[in-house]
Amino acid sequence: MIQVSIVVPVFNSADCLPELVRRVNEDVGAEFDSFELILVNDASPDRSWDVISELVGEYPFVSAVNLRRNSGQNNAIMAGLHQARGEVIVIMDDDLQHDPRDIKSMYDKVGEGYDVVFADFAQKKQALWKNAGSWINDLAARAVLGKPKHIYLSPYKAICRGVVDEVVKYNGPFSYVDGILFTITSSVTQVPAQHHPRFAGKSNFNFIRSLRVWLNLTTGFSVLPLRVATVIGAISAIGAFGLAAFFIWETIMVERPPPGWASTVVILLFLGGMQLMAIGILGEYIGRIFITQCQRPQFTVREVLPSRGSEAPRKVATRL
């Protein structure tokens, strides 16, 4: 069996890929006798697939999957995990902010008996809003998944073969790899790693994509948002009852009717907003159930390019 499989979802990174493969060849090749690099093109609109095709022909350890449509980062990762054959599977980004030299330390940590090893970045070379989003996502993961406080949910991670075999059994359209991992195992740790500036181009991860990740986490693995909405509704109802009792007491005992309508308008707006938020949360769950029942594909594959250095990889089938 191959020692390490490296899965990389690719989107708008044509300029990064040659350097990424070169560094994997040098750094990973110096540490391991057998390894593979799986590049998953998530229907990138730039020249990424052309560059990937050239790299498959140039390097014997590179294989590739070309998706028919953009399926999102996590679904692209799932496509790569179905392809991977290694004892340990590493997931990393395509922009070289993750250093291939850190793969050896994560691999060794998995060898100590851990199922999942995250890269722990002391300082991240990214925009401030992305750091804030990571912090919010970390809080949600602790509440929803029971993630230990000291573990950072890094996109750079190593996973043992047995856990990956369980992860790929998930066939829903709203995959979130970290969420799936924490429903499978609690044997998780991390190792220090350095976060680098993006090698070329600009980040594809905007606010909308961050929001989708947060929704996948909070609504895909827990009913906590529904419970929060229920608690807030109950507190609002109790507060409204108490306020009504106070107004009645003030009118009868003090003979002073509540002045003005400002408080009434504020209360109506507050309760109306809370009701709409609760309806929106409920609608999100119902919408996800509907889309899942319609069996929307997790990803669809246009083409697979096997590596030249070993036997052909397992076929990547369309996931429903």
C-alpha positions as CSV (number, residue, x, y, z in Angstrom):
1,M,0.0,0.0,0.0
2,I,1.1,3.6,-0.7
3,Q,2.4,5.3,2.5
4,V,0.9,8.7,1.9
5,S,-1.9,10.0,-0.4
6,I,-2.1,13.8,-0.7
7,V,-5.5,15.2,-1.7
8,V,-5.6,18.7,-3.1
9,P,-8.9,20.4,-4.2
10,V,-8.0,22.9,-7.0
11,F,-9.8,26.0,-8.0
12,N,-8.3,29.0,-9.9
13,S,-4.8,27.9,-9.0
14,A,-3.1,27.3,-12.4
15,D,-0.1,29.4,-11.4
16,C,0.4,27.6,-8.1
17,L,0.2,24.0,-9.3
18,P,3.7,23.5,-10.9
19,E,5.4,24.8,-7.8
20,L,3.2,22.8,-5.5
21,V,4.0,19.6,-7.4
22,R,7.7,20.4,-7.5
23,R,7.8,20.9,-3.7
24,V,5.8,17.8,-3.0
25,N,8.3,15.9,-5.2
26,E,11.3,17.3,-3.4
27,D,10.0,17.4,0.2
28,V,7.7,14.4,0.4
29,G,9.9,12.4,-2.0
30,A,12.8,12.8,0.4
31,E,10.9,11.3,3.3
32,F,8.7,8.6,1.8
33,D,9.3,5.6,-0.4
34,S,5.8,5.7,-1.9
35,F,3.3,8.5,-2.1
36,E,0.7,9.9,-4.5
37,L,-0.7,13.4,-5.1
38,I,-4.3,13.6,-6.2
39,L,-5.4,16.9,-7.7
40,V,-9.1,17.4,-7.9
41,N,-10.2,20.1,-10.3
42,D,-13.4,21.6,-9.0
43,A,-14.5,22.9,-12.5
44,S,-12.0,25.7,-12.2
45,P,-12.7,28.4,-14.9
46,D,-9.0,29.1,-15.4
47,R,-6.3,26.8,-17.0
48,S,-6.0,24.6,-14.0
49,W,-7.1,21.4,-15.8
50,D,-4.7,21.9,-18.6
51,V,-1.9,22.5,-16.2
52,I,-2.9,19.4,-14.2
53,S,-3.0,17.2,-17.3
54,E,0.6,18.3,-18.1
55,L,1.7,17.6,-14.5
56,V,0.2,14.1,-14.7
57,G,2.3,13.4,-17.8
58,E,5.4,14.8,-16.2
59,Y,5.4,13.4,-12.7
60,P,4.6,9.6,-12.2
61,F,3.1,10.2,-8.7
62,V,0.4,12.7,-9.8
63,S,-3.1,11.6,-10.6
64,A,-6.1,13.8,-11.2
65,V,-9.9,14.0,-11.1
66,N,-11.8,16.5,-13.2
67,L,-15.3,17.3,-11.9
68,R,-18.1,18.3,-14.3
69,R,-19.3,21.2,-12.2
70,N,-18.2,23.2,-9.2
71,S,-19.2,21.2,-6.2
72,G,-17.5,23.1,-3.4
73,Q,-14.3,22.5,-1.6
74,N,-15.5,19.8,0.8
75,N,-17.2,17.8,-2.0
76,A,-14.1,18.1,-4.1
77,I,-12.1,16.7,-1.1
78,M,-14.6,13.8,-0.9
79,A,-13.9,13.0,-4.6
80,G,-10.2,12.9,-3.8
81,L,-10.7,10.7,-0.7
82,H,-12.5,8.1,-2.9
83,Q,-9.4,8.0,-5.1
84,A,-6.8,7.9,-2.3
85,R,-5.1,4.5,-1.6
86,G,-2.5,5.5,1.1
87,E,-2.1,4.3,4.6
88,V,-2.4,8.0,5.7
89,I,-4.3,10.6,3.7
90,V,-3.3,14.2,3.9
91,I,-5.6,17.0,2.8
92,M,-4.0,20.4,1.9
93,D,-4.8,23.5,0.0
94,D,-3.5,24.3,-3.5
95,D,-2.0,27.7,-2.9
96,L,1.2,26.6,-1.0
97,Q,0.1,28.3,2.3
98,H,0.5,24.7,3.6
99,D,4.1,23.5,3.5
100,P,4.6,20.0,2.2
101,R,7.5,19.6,4.6
102,D,5.0,19.4,7.5
103,I,3.5,16.2,6.1
104,K,6.2,14.0,7.7
105,S,5.5,15.3,11.2
106,M,1.7,14.7,10.8
107,Y,2.4,11.2,9.3
108,D,4.5,10.3,12.3
109,K,1.8,11.5,14.7
110,V,-0.7,9.3,13.0
111,G,1.8,6.5,13.4
112,E,1.6,7.0,17.2
113,G,-2.0,5.9,17.1
114,Y,-4.0,9.1,16.4
115,D,-6.8,9.0,13.9
116,V,-6.6,12.6,12.8
117,V,-3.8,15.1,13.1
118,F,-4.4,18.8,12.3
119,A,-1.7,21.3,11.5
120,D,-1.6,24.0,14.2
121,F,-0.7,27.4,12.8
122,A,0.7,29.9,15.4
123,Q,0.2,32.7,12.9
124,K,-1.9,32.7,9.8
125,K,-1.0,34.7,6.7
126,Q,-4.5,35.7,5.7
127,A,-7.0,38.5,5.9
128,L,-8.3,39.6,9.3
129,W,-11.9,38.8,8.5
130,K,-10.9,35.2,7.7
131,N,-9.2,34.9,11.1
132,A,-12.4,36.2,12.7
133,G,-14.5,33.7,10.6
134,S,-12.2,30.9,11.8
135,W,-12.7,32.0,15.4
136,I,-16.5,32.0,15.0
137,N,-16.4,28.6,13.2
138,D,-14.2,27.3,16.1
139,L,-16.9,28.3,18.6
140,A,-19.6,26.6,16.6
141,A,-17.5,23.4,16.3
142,R,-17.1,23.3,20.1
143,A,-20.8,23.7,20.6
144,V,-22.0,21.4,17.8
145,L,-19.3,18.7,17.5
146,G,-17.8,18.7,21.0
147,K,-14.4,19.7,19.5
148,P,-11.7,20.1,22.2
149,K,-10.9,23.8,22.8
150,H,-7.2,23.4,22.1
151,I,-7.7,21.8,18.7
152,Y,-7.6,24.2,15.7
153,L,-9.8,23.0,12.8
154,S,-7.1,23.4,10.1
155,P,-7.8,22.6,6.5
156,Y,-4.3,21.0,6.5
157,K,-4.7,17.6,8.2
158,A,-3.6,13.9,8.1
159,I,-6.1,11.1,8.5
160,C,-5.6,7.4,9.0
161,R,-6.8,4.8,6.4
162,G,-9.6,3.4,8.7
163,V,-11.2,6.8,9.3
164,V,-11.1,7.7,5.6
165,D,-12.9,4.4,4.8
166,E,-15.7,5.6,7.2
167,V,-15.7,9.2,5.9
168,V,-16.4,8.1,2.3
169,K,-19.5,6.3,3.3
170,Y,-21.2,9.7,3.7
171,N,-23.2,10.3,0.6
172,G,-25.1,13.5,1.4
173,P,-24.8,16.5,-0.8
174,F,-23.8,18.8,2.1
175,S,-20.5,17.3,3.1
176,Y,-18.3,18.9,5.7
177,V,-15.2,16.8,6.2
178,D,-14.2,18.1,9.7
179,G,-17.8,17.6,10.9
180,I,-17.8,14.0,9.6
181,L,-14.4,13.3,11.2
182,F,-15.6,14.4,14.7
183,T,-18.7,12.1,14.4
184,I,-16.4,9.2,13.6
185,T,-13.5,9.6,16.1
186,S,-12.3,11.5,19.1
187,S,-8.7,10.4,18.7
188,V,-7.5,13.8,17.4
189,T,-4.4,15.9,18.0
190,Q,-2.3,18.5,16.3
191,V,1.3,19.4,15.4
192,P,2.9,22.8,15.0
193,A,3.2,24.1,11.4
194,Q,4.0,27.3,9.6
195,H,1.4,29.1,7.5
196,H,2.8,30.8,4.4
197,P,1.5,33.6,2.2
198,R,-0.3,32.5,-1.0
199,F,2.2,31.6,-3.7
200,A,0.3,33.3,-6.5
201,G,-3.1,34.8,-7.3
202,K,-5.8,35.7,-4.7
203,S,-7.9,33.7,-2.3
204,N,-11.1,32.1,-3.6
205,F,-12.6,32.0,-0.1
206,N,-15.0,34.9,0.3
207,F,-17.6,35.7,2.9
208,I,-20.4,33.7,1.1
209,R,-18.2,30.6,1.1
210,S,-17.4,31.1,4.7
211,L,-21.1,31.4,5.5
212,R,-21.8,28.1,3.6
213,V,-19.2,26.3,5.7
214,W,-20.7,27.6,8.9
215,L,-24.2,26.5,7.8
216,N,-22.9,23.1,6.8
217,L,-21.4,22.8,10.3
218,T,-24.3,24.1,12.4
219,T,-27.2,22.6,10.5
220,G,-25.6,19.5,9.1
221,F,-24.5,17.9,12.4
222,S,-26.8,19.2,15.1
223,V,-30.2,20.6,15.9
224,L,-28.6,23.2,18.2
225,P,-29.9,26.2,16.2
226,L,-33.5,25.0,16.6
227,R,-32.9,24.6,20.3
228,V,-31.5,28.1,20.5
229,A,-34.5,29.5,18.7
230,T,-36.8,27.7,21.0
231,V,-35.0,29.0,24.1
232,I,-35.0,32.6,22.8
233,G,-38.7,32.3,22.0
234,A,-39.5,31.1,25.5
235,I,-37.4,33.9,27.1
236,S,-39.2,36.4,24.9
237,A,-42.6,35.0,25.8
238,I,-41.8,35.1,29.5
239,G,-40.4,38.7,29.2
240,A,-43.6,39.8,27.3
241,F,-45.8,38.2,30.1
242,G,-43.8,40.0,32.8
243,L,-44.0,43.3,30.9
244,A,-47.7,43.0,30.5
245,A,-48.2,42.3,34.2
246,F,-46.1,45.4,35.0
247,F,-48.2,47.6,32.7
248,I,-51.4,46.2,34.3
249,W,-50.1,46.9,37.8
250,E,-49.0,50.4,36.8
251,T,-52.4,51.2,35.3
252,I,-54.5,49.9,38.3
253,M,-52.3,50.8,41.2
254,V,-50.5,54.0,40.0
255,E,-53.3,55.1,37.7
256,R,-50.8,56.0,35.0
257,P,-51.2,54.3,31.6
258,P,-48.0,53.4,29.8
259,P,-46.9,56.5,27.8
260,G,-46.3,56.5,24.0
261,W,-46.0,53.7,21.5
262,A,-42.2,53.5,21.2
263,S,-41.8,50.5,23.5
264,T,-44.7,48.7,21.7
265,V,-43.0,49.2,18.3
266,V,-39.6,48.1,19.6
267,I,-41.2,44.9,21.1
268,L,-43.1,44.1,18.0
269,L,-40.0,44.6,15.8
270,F,-37.9,42.4,18.2
271,L,-40.5,39.6,18.3
272,G,-41.1,39.8,14.6
273,G,-37.4,39.5,13.9
274,M,-37.0,36.6,16.2
275,Q,-39.9,34.8,14.6
276,L,-38.5,35.3,11.1
277,M,-35.1,34.1,12.2
278,A,-36.7,30.9,13.7
279,I,-38.6,30.4,10.5
280,G,-35.4,30.8,8.5
281,I,-33.6,28.2,10.6
282,L,-36.4,25.8,10.2
283,G,-36.5,26.5,6.5
284,E,-32.8,25.7,6.2
285,Y,-33.3,22.3,7.7
286,I,-36.3,21.5,5.6
287,G,-34.5,22.7,2.4
288,R,-31.6,20.4,3.2
289,I,-33.9,17.5,3.7
290,F,-35.6,18.2,0.4
291,I,-32.4,18.5,-1.6
292,T,-31.1,15.3,0.0
293,Q,-34.3,13.4,-0.8
294,C,-34.0,14.6,-4.4
295,Q,-30.6,12.8,-4.4
296,R,-28.6,15.7,-5.6
297,P,-25.1,14.4,-6.5
298,Q,-22.3,15.1,-4.1
299,F,-20.0,15.4,-7.1
300,T,-19.9,14.2,-10.7
301,V,-16.7,13.2,-12.5
302,R,-15.9,14.1,-16.0
303,E,-12.5,12.5,-16.3
304,V,-9.9,10.6,-14.2
305,L,-6.2,10.7,-15.1
306,P,-4.4,7.9,-13.2
307,S,-0.8,8.2,-12.1
308,R,1.8,6.7,-14.3
309,G,3.9,5.4,-11.4
310,S,1.6,2.7,-10.1
311,E,-1.5,0.6,-10.9
312,A,-4.6,2.5,-11.9
313,P,-6.4,4.1,-9.0
314,R,-9.8,3.0,-8.0
315,K,-12.6,4.4,-10.1
316,V,-14.2,7.5,-8.7
317,A,-18.0,7.0,-9.1
318,T,-20.7,9.7,-8.9
319,R,-21.8,10.0,-5.3
320,L,-25.5,10.4,-4.7
